[in-house]
Each structure stands twice: as C-alpha cells, then as structure tokens.
Amino acid sequence: MAAANTVPGRRSSQVSVVERSRHVRDYVVARAAGYCEGCKEPAPFLRKNGVPYLEPHHIRRLGDGGPDDPRFVIALCPNCHRRVHSGTDGADYNATLLRDMKFIERI
C-alpha cells in the first residue's frame, strides 16, 4: 500500500541556540591539519574553499554548560561525529576523545 499523499502539519516552537565561536571552530579545524582527530584518517573531502571537511565536536556539550574552548572541541570526520552522537558506543567513544585531548591540545 502506497503512503498517502498528505501535507505535513505545522507547529511553532521556541528553540534555545548556544552560539559557538567561529574562531574556536576555525582553530580546531586548522589544528587537525586535514586529519580526523578521532580515527586519524584524512578528511573525506575538501570544502568549496579548499579547506578539509571536518566537523567540530564539543566533547562537553555547550547545552550542558560545556566550554566553547579548544581544549574541549575536537575535529572529527562525519563518521566519527555520527558515532559519538548515534553509535551504541557513543558515550564511551566520547570519553576516549576526552582522554585523547590531553595529547592533542596542551592544557
């Protein structure tokens, strides 16, 4: 049976967004030098501006009061980033990334 051709309903809501620092993002991506700081593999592709595509990940979530500080932000490939947020071992992997940060960004 085919899905009914319906129009999705709409609702309005308020969303709280924590503003992230562009400087921290740019620094973390530059620090990674084109390699995922999780799996150590090269970034999967280049952005249109020629910068390797990596995603900044806040090891301590900003929404939970974590700092927007390079000591707690790691550059991840999309696979590693999805692993942290959606993988069955996401919490353990995030803890591993936090331990690795002491070697990546000197405190």
N, C-alpha and C positions, 0 to 999 in steps of 0.2 A: 504494500500500500504506500503510495507516494505521500510525502509530507504535505499538509495543507498549505496553501499559499496565503499566509496571514501576515499582517503588518505587526511588527513587534510593538508592545506597549511602551509608553514612555513614563518616566517618573523623574522628579528632580531630587537632588540630594546635595548636601554640603560635604566638601572634601577638605581635609586639612593637609596641606602640602608643606613639607620641610624643604626649604631652599638649600640646595647644595652649592658648594663653591666651585665655580668653573676653574679657578686656579688649582684647587686640590685635584680635580679630575685631570687637568692638563699635565700637572706634575706627575701624577701616578702613572698615566699612560706613557709619558716620556721616560720615567724611571724604569719601566718594564722593557724598554728598548725593543719593542716588537715581539716579545715573548710573553705568553701567559705565565703569570706568577704562581699559578696553581699547578698545571700539568707540565709547564716548561716548554710547551710546543710553540711554534711560530703562530702569530696571529693568523686567522683563517683567510683574511683578505685585507686589502688596503681601502680606506675610505676614499671618496672622490678627491679629497685634498692631499692624498698620498700618505696619510698617517695610518699605521697599522690599526685594524679594528680590534679593540679590546674594551671590555666593559668594566668600569669601576664598581667594586663591591664593597659596601660598608660592612665590615666584619661585625661591628656592633651597630645595629640599626639606628638610624637617626630618629626614627619614630619612637624608639625605646630609650631615647636620651643619649645615644652614642655620639661620639665626637666626629665632626667633619674634619678629620686630621689625617695626613698621610700615614701616620703610624697605625691607623685602623682602617685604611682603604687599600684594597689590593686590585690589581688589574687582571681580569680574567677573560679567557675566551668565552664565547657564548655557551659552549658545552659545560665548562666548569661552573659558570654562573648559574645555569639552569640546574646543575647538580646540587648546588648549595640550596637553592630555593625549592626544588621539586623532587630531588632524589630521596630515596629511602634512607640514605646515609648523610643527608644534607647537614644535619646538626653536627655530626662527627667530623665531616669534611670541613665545615666552618671552623671548628675547634682546631683542626690541623693547620688551617690557614693562619689562624691567630698565633699559633706556636711558631710558624714559619716567619711571621712578620719580624721577629727579633733579628733575623738574618737578612731580611730584605730592607727594612728601614730601621736604621740605628736609633734607639731611644735615648 
